[in-house]
Amino acid sequence: MSTFMMFAMVALFALGVPIAIAIAAASIGGIAFFTPLPLLVAAQKLMTSIDSFPLMAVPFFILAGNLMEQAGISARLVEFAKTLVGGVQGGLACSCVLTCMIFASVSGSSVATTFAIGAILIPAMTRHGYPTSFAAALQATSAELGVIIPPSIPLILYGISAEVSIGSLFVAGIGPGVLIAGALMLFVYLYCRTKGWGANDHVDRLSFFTALRQAFLALLMPVIIVGGIYRGIFTPTEASVVAVFYALLLGVFIYRTIGWNDLLQVLHRSVISSTIIMFIIAAAGLFSFLVTRAGVPAAVGEWIAGHVESKVAFLIAVNLFLFVVGMFIETSAAIIVLAPILAPVAVLFGVDLIHFGLIMVVNLALGMITPPLGVNLFAACQVANLPLQKVVPKLIPFVAVCLACLMVITYLPQISVGLLPYLN
């Protein structure tokens, strides 16, 4: 049954069938042809897969991110980032990375980060003499931080699937996110000096205190969210609602950049995005139930235990596997399907589940910028108005930098879990 479901799902992907429908159809086919279960089970499992209080955080964080984007927060964050790193050669490109890191801690979504920041910085980098293909590749890669820096929707999904603390995952995402952002900025700085790009990036910068004053309230948002969770003021799910009210306060009453018509458009976009993700989660939950019922997790665990002799080899195998999976399967679906299978095996090899969650999410985030299904890559190409084939060559060095960071994150778990003892 599992083999049939996998082949059916991949075949439907290849035919261009939407991800959620492909997963659900493969699962229903597995029930109909290979089990004695009634088809009613499919409807029940689709429903129970999303009948989860922590999952309520997903639509609220999506809404908060869209509200912050509509409120013009991205432009304020860009100006603030430029005052910090924009004074050096290649500073505008470094500002792209830093702004994405900050905006990621507001939106929780890499695609939202790509559109919100890319719409400002890709044209700006082009005006300053950067190749548009380079700007698009950098934007797509930097937006990857949207699924690593808390609050992160994929981290929420992993926490639910692996039954670990979402708050701990949020804090564990800070170290890897800062590491990747720092490595990208260092690479961009050195690369731009080599190419001679960005020599005039210091022009038209605001003063530090002016930019800080404009962006101060936006910068408070991640502090409120993560700080509130760890001070026990609210749960991660409740934090998502706090984020929405804070975004409304900024956009409607303080900055006054969101009117009633704008609010309706934001709600419309958020409903569509939330529905797509929840449909994927429901379908992946059904798929995961059938795979588990067929004994695949136990079989995978036994196979790995018989063929992989060390923790180091296990982590290498998992990284290779997840990197390939991320190229072809949407991140949310991959986490919901694979986390229940791989997490128990990770425990057998002594891998901390919080650390393993960051390994999974960083790996699958790379799939967002690699063909054939890299959603960040497509979004950046759309913003830059460039065909995919012009951006991919410029993307290769950035992927190499992220892979190097992934290896560091994999084999130095303190980068992920080092902050946790200080917050308990």
matplotlib code that plots the C-alpha trace (Angstrom):
import matplotlib.pyplot as plt

x = [0.0, 2.7, 4.6, 1.4, 0.6, 4.1, 4.1, 0.6, 1.5, 4.7, 2.8, 0.1, 2.8, 4.4, 1.0, 0.7, -2.0, -2.1, -0.1, -3.0, -5.2, -2.4, -1.7, -5.4, -6.1, -3.1, -4.3, -7.9, -6.6, -4.6, -7.7, -9.9, -7.6, -5.4, -7.2, -10.6, -11.3, -14.4, -13.8, -15.5, -12.2, -10.7, -13.2, -12.6, -8.8, -8.9, -11.0, -9.0, -5.7, -6.6, -8.6, -5.8, -5.6, -1.9, -2.8, -4.9, -1.6, -1.1, -3.9, -3.3, 0.4, -0.4, -2.9, -0.4, 2.2, -0.2, -1.3, 2.3, 3.1, 0.0, 0.9, 4.2, 6.4, 8.7, 9.8, 10.5, 12.6, 14.5, 15.5, 16.5, 18.6, 20.4, 21.5, 23.1, 24.9, 24.4, 27.5, 29.9, 30.4, 27.7, 25.7, 22.4, 22.7, 23.6, 20.5, 18.4, 19.6, 19.2, 15.7, 14.5, 15.7, 13.8, 10.7, 10.8, 10.4, 7.2, 5.6, 6.7, 6.5, 9.2, 6.9, 5.4, 9.0, 10.0, 7.1, 7.2, 10.9, 11.7, 9.2, 11.4, 14.9, 15.2, 14.4, 16.7, 19.6, 19.1, 19.2, 22.5, 24.1, 23.6, 22.5, 18.8, 19.4, 21.8, 19.2, 16.5, 18.7, 19.7, 16.2, 14.9, 17.7, 17.4, 13.6, 14.4, 14.9, 11.1, 10.7, 13.6, 13.4, 10.5, 7.5, 7.8, 4.8, 6.9, 8.3, 4.7, 3.8, 6.9, 6.1, 2.6, 3.8, 6.7, 4.9, 7.6, 7.4, 6.6, 8.0, 11.3, 11.4, 10.9, 13.9, 16.0, 15.4, 17.1, 20.7, 20.4, 18.6, 21.3, 24.1, 22.6, 22.0, 25.5, 27.1, 25.1, 26.0, 29.7, 29.6, 27.7, 30.1, 33.2, 31.5, 30.4, 33.9, 35.3, 32.8, 32.9, 29.2, 27.6, 30.3, 27.6, 25.3, 25.9, 24.0, 20.5, 20.6, 18.6, 20.3, 20.3, 18.0, 15.5, 15.3, 15.1, 12.3, 10.3, 10.9, 10.9, 7.3, 7.7, 10.9, 9.1, 6.8, 9.2, 10.3, 6.7, 5.9, 8.9, 9.3, 5.6, 5.8, 8.8, 7.6, 4.5, 2.2, 0.6, 1.0, 2.3, -1.3, -2.4, 0.8, -0.5, -3.6, -1.6, 0.5, -2.7, -4.0, -0.5, -0.4, -3.9, -2.9, 0.1, -1.6, -5.0, -4.5, -0.8, 0.6, -2.9, -1.8, -4.6, -8.1, -11.3, -10.9, -7.3, -8.4, -10.9, -8.1, -5.8, -8.4, -9.2, -5.5, -5.1, -8.1, -6.9, -3.3, -4.7, -7.1, -4.3, -2.0, -4.8, -5.9, -2.3, -2.1, -5.3, -4.3, -0.8, -2.3, -4.4, -1.3, 0.7, -2.0, -2.0, 1.8, 2.0, -0.7, 1.3, 4.3, 6.5, 8.0, 9.0, 10.4, 12.4, 13.8, 14.8, 16.4, 18.4, 19.4, 20.6, 22.5, 23.5, 25.9, 26.5, 24.8, 27.0, 26.1, 22.4, 22.5, 24.3, 21.7, 18.8, 20.3, 20.7, 17.2, 15.5, 17.4, 16.1, 12.6, 12.5, 13.1, 9.8, 7.4, 6.0, 7.6, 4.4, 3.4, 6.9, 7.0, 3.6, 4.3, 8.0, 8.3, 6.3, 8.5, 11.9, 11.6, 11.4, 14.4, 16.3, 15.6, 17.1, 20.4, 20.3, 19.4, 17.5, 14.1, 14.3, 17.7, 16.3, 13.4, 15.8, 17.7, 14.4, 13.2, 16.5, 16.8, 13.3, 13.7, 16.5, 13.9, 12.1, 14.9, 15.9, 14.1, 11.8, 9.3, 11.1, 8.3, 10.6, 12.6, 9.4, 8.2, 11.5, 11.5, 8.0, 9.0, 12.1, 10.2, 12.9, 12.8, 13.9, 16.9, 18.5, 18.3, 19.4, 23.1, 23.3, 21.6, 24.3, 26.8, 24.0, 22.8, 26.4, 26.6, 23.3, 24.5, 27.7, 25.6, 23.3, 26.3, 27.4, 23.8, 23.7, 26.9, 26.9, 23.6, 24.4, 23.6, 20.0, 19.5, 22.2, 19.7, 17.1, 18.8, 18.9, 15.1, 13.8]
y = [0.0, 2.5, 1.9, 2.5, 5.7, 7.0, 6.3, 7.7, 10.9, 11.4, 10.7, 13.3, 15.8, 15.3, 15.8, 19.2, 18.2, 20.5, 19.1, 18.7, 17.0, 14.7, 13.6, 13.1, 11.2, 8.8, 8.2, 7.5, 5.2, 3.3, 2.9, 1.8, -0.8, -2.1, -1.9, -3.2, 0.3, 2.1, 5.4, 7.2, 6.9, 9.3, 12.0, 11.3, 11.5, 14.6, 16.3, 15.1, 16.1, 19.7, 19.4, 20.8, 23.8, 24.6, 24.6, 27.7, 29.6, 29.0, 31.2, 33.9, 34.2, 34.4, 37.1, 39.0, 38.8, 40.1, 43.0, 44.0, 43.9, 46.0, 48.5, 49.3, 47.7, 46.2, 49.7, 50.8, 47.7, 48.2, 51.7, 50.5, 47.7, 50.1, 52.2, 49.1, 47.6, 49.8, 52.0, 49.4, 48.3, 45.7, 47.2, 47.3, 43.6, 42.9, 45.0, 42.6, 39.7, 41.6, 43.0, 39.5, 38.2, 40.9, 40.6, 36.8, 37.3, 39.2, 37.2, 33.6, 33.0, 32.9, 33.6, 36.7, 37.9, 37.4, 39.6, 42.2, 42.8, 41.9, 44.5, 47.2, 45.9, 44.1, 47.4, 49.3, 46.9, 47.1, 50.9, 50.7, 48.6, 45.1, 42.5, 41.9, 38.1, 38.4, 40.5, 38.0, 35.1, 36.9, 37.8, 34.2, 32.8, 35.5, 34.9, 31.3, 32.8, 33.2, 29.5, 29.4, 32.6, 32.5, 32.6, 30.0, 28.1, 25.0, 24.9, 24.9, 22.0, 20.0, 20.6, 19.2, 16.3, 15.3, 16.3, 18.7, 22.2, 24.8, 27.5, 25.6, 25.3, 29.0, 29.8, 27.0, 28.7, 31.9, 30.5, 28.8, 31.8, 34.2, 31.9, 31.7, 35.4, 36.2, 33.8, 35.2, 38.8, 37.9, 36.1, 39.0, 41.5, 39.7, 38.8, 42.4, 43.7, 41.2, 42.2, 45.9, 46.1, 48.5, 51.1, 53.8, 52.0, 54.5, 57.2, 58.2, 56.5, 57.8, 58.5, 55.6, 57.3, 58.4, 54.9, 53.4, 55.7, 54.8, 51.0, 50.8, 49.6, 47.0, 45.7, 45.2, 42.6, 39.6, 40.6, 40.6, 37.3, 35.2, 37.0, 36.5, 32.8, 32.2, 34.4, 32.2, 35.1, 33.3, 30.1, 30.0, 29.8, 32.7, 34.6, 34.4, 36.3, 38.8, 39.3, 40.0, 42.6, 44.3, 44.4, 45.9, 48.5, 49.6, 49.5, 51.0, 53.3, 54.3, 54.3, 54.7, 52.9, 50.3, 51.3, 49.2, 48.3, 47.3, 45.2, 43.3, 42.5, 41.4, 39.1, 37.7, 36.9, 35.4, 33.1, 31.8, 31.1, 29.6, 27.3, 26.0, 25.2, 23.6, 21.5, 20.3, 19.5, 17.6, 15.5, 14.9, 13.8, 11.2, 10.0, 9.8, 7.8, 5.2, 5.1, 4.5, 1.9, 0.0, -0.1, 2.2, 4.1, 0.8, -0.6, 2.6, 2.5, -1.2, -0.6, 2.4, 0.6, -2.3, -0.2, 2.9, 2.3, 5.8, 9.0, 10.9, 8.6, 8.8, 12.6, 12.6, 10.2, 12.3, 15.5, 14.0, 12.5, 15.7, 17.9, 15.9, 15.7, 19.5, 19.9, 18.1, 18.3, 21.4, 22.1, 21.8, 18.5, 17.1, 17.9, 16.5, 13.3, 12.7, 14.0, 11.1, 8.7, 10.2, 11.6, 8.2, 7.0, 10.2, 9.4, 5.9, 7.5, 10.0, 13.1, 15.7, 16.2, 20.0, 19.9, 17.4, 19.8, 22.5, 20.1, 19.2, 22.7, 24.1, 21.3, 21.6, 25.4, 24.9, 23.2, 26.5, 28.0, 25.0, 23.8, 22.3, 23.4, 26.2, 28.5, 31.3, 31.1, 31.5, 34.4, 36.2, 35.6, 37.0, 40.2, 40.7, 39.8, 37.4, 33.8, 31.0, 30.1, 33.5, 33.4, 29.8, 30.2, 33.2, 31.0, 28.3, 30.1, 31.0, 27.4, 26.4, 28.8, 27.6, 23.9, 24.8, 26.4, 23.3, 21.1, 23.3, 23.3, 19.5, 18.7, 21.5, 21.1, 23.9, 26.4, 25.2, 24.2, 26.3, 29.0, 26.7, 26.1, 29.9, 30.3, 27.5]
z = [0.0, 1.0, -2.3, -4.3, -2.4, -2.9, -6.6, -7.0, -5.2, -7.2, -10.5, -9.6, -8.7, -12.1, -13.8, -12.1, -9.7, -6.6, -3.7, -1.2, -3.8, -4.9, -1.3, -0.5, -3.7, -3.2, 0.4, -0.6, -3.3, -0.7, 1.5, -1.4, -2.9, -0.1, 3.2, 4.5, 6.0, 4.9, 2.9, 5.8, 7.6, 5.1, 6.0, 9.7, 9.5, 7.3, 10.0, 13.0, 11.4, 11.7, 15.0, 17.0, 19.2, 18.4, 14.7, 15.3, 15.4, 11.7, 10.3, 12.9, 12.1, 8.4, 9.1, 11.3, 8.6, 5.9, 8.2, 8.8, 5.1, 4.3, 7.1, 5.4, 8.0, 5.4, 4.2, 7.7, 8.4, 5.1, 6.2, 9.6, 8.2, 5.8, 8.8, 10.3, 7.4, 4.4, 4.9, 3.4, -0.1, -0.8, 2.1, 0.2, -0.5, 3.2, 4.1, 2.1, 4.3, 7.6, 6.6, 5.7, 9.1, 10.9, 8.8, 9.2, 12.9, 12.1, 9.3, 10.0, 6.2, 3.6, 0.7, 2.4, 3.1, -0.5, -1.8, 1.0, 1.0, -2.6, -4.0, -2.3, -2.5, -5.8, -7.7, -5.3, -5.9, -9.6, -9.5, -7.6, -10.3, -9.0, -11.7, -11.3, -11.4, -8.4, -6.5, -7.2, -6.1, -2.9, -2.1, -2.5, -0.3, 2.4, 2.6, 3.6, 7.1, 7.2, 8.2, 10.6, 12.7, 15.1, 14.8, 12.1, 10.7, 9.8, 13.4, 14.7, 12.4, 13.5, 17.1, 16.6, 14.6, 16.8, 20.1, 21.3, 22.8, 20.2, 22.4, 22.7, 19.0, 18.6, 20.8, 19.1, 15.7, 16.8, 16.7, 13.2, 11.8, 13.0, 11.8, 8.2, 8.1, 9.3, 6.8, 3.9, 4.8, 5.1, 1.7, 0.1, 1.4, 0.1, -3.2, -3.9, -3.1, -5.6, -8.3, -7.5, -6.9, -4.4, -4.0, -3.6, -1.3, 1.5, -0.4, 0.8, 4.1, 7.0, 10.3, 12.7, 15.3, 12.6, 11.2, 14.7, 15.7, 12.5, 13.0, 16.8, 17.2, 14.5, 16.1, 19.4, 17.9, 18.0, 21.5, 22.6, 20.9, 22.0, 25.3, 26.2, 25.4, 27.6, 30.5, 30.6, 29.7, 26.8, 24.8, 21.2, 20.0, 22.1, 20.9, 17.3, 18.3, 20.2, 17.0, 15.0, 17.5, 17.6, 13.8, 13.7, 16.3, 14.3, 10.8, 11.7, 14.6, 14.8, 11.3, 9.8, 6.6, 6.6, 5.7, 5.8, 2.1, 2.7, 5.7, 3.6, 1.0, 3.8, 5.3, 1.8, 1.2, 4.6, 4.3, 0.9, 2.3, 5.5, 3.6, 1.3, 4.2, 6.3, 3.3, 2.9, 6.6, 6.5, 3.5, 4.9, 8.2, 6.4, 4.5, 7.7, 9.4, 6.6, 6.4, 10.1, 10.1, 7.4, 9.7, 7.7, 10.6, 12.3, 9.1, 8.4, 11.9, 11.6, 8.2, 9.4, 12.6, 10.4, 7.9, 9.7, 12.6, 14.0, 14.8, 12.4, 9.5, 10.4, 10.3, 6.9, 5.5, 6.8, 5.4, 2.0, 2.1, 3.3, 0.8, -2.1, -0.6, -0.2, -3.9, -4.8, -1.8, -0.2, 3.3, 5.4, 3.8, 4.1, 7.8, 8.6, 6.7, 7.6, 11.2, 12.7, 10.8, 11.3, 14.8, 16.6, 14.6, 15.6, 19.3, 18.8, 17.8, 20.7, 18.7, 20.6, 19.1, 19.3, 17.5, 15.0, 14.3, 13.2, 11.0, 9.3, 8.8, 7.6, 5.1, 3.8, 3.7, 1.1, -1.0, -1.2, -3.3, -5.4, -8.6, -9.6, -6.9, -5.1, -4.2, -2.9, -6.2, -8.2, -6.1, -6.5, -10.2, -10.3, -8.4, -10.5, -13.8, -14.8, -16.2, -13.9, -16.0, -15.5, -11.7, -11.0, -11.9, -9.4, -6.8, -6.7, -4.4, -1.9, -1.8, -1.1, 1.8, 3.3, 2.9, 4.8, 7.6, 7.6, 8.3, 11.2, 12.6, 12.3, 14.1, 16.6, 18.4, 20.9, 18.1, 18.3, 21.9, 23.6, 24.7, 26.2, 29.6, 30.2, 29.5, 31.7]

ax = plt.figure().add_subplot(projection="3d")
ax.plot(x, y, z, "-o")
ax.set_aspect("equal")
plt.show()
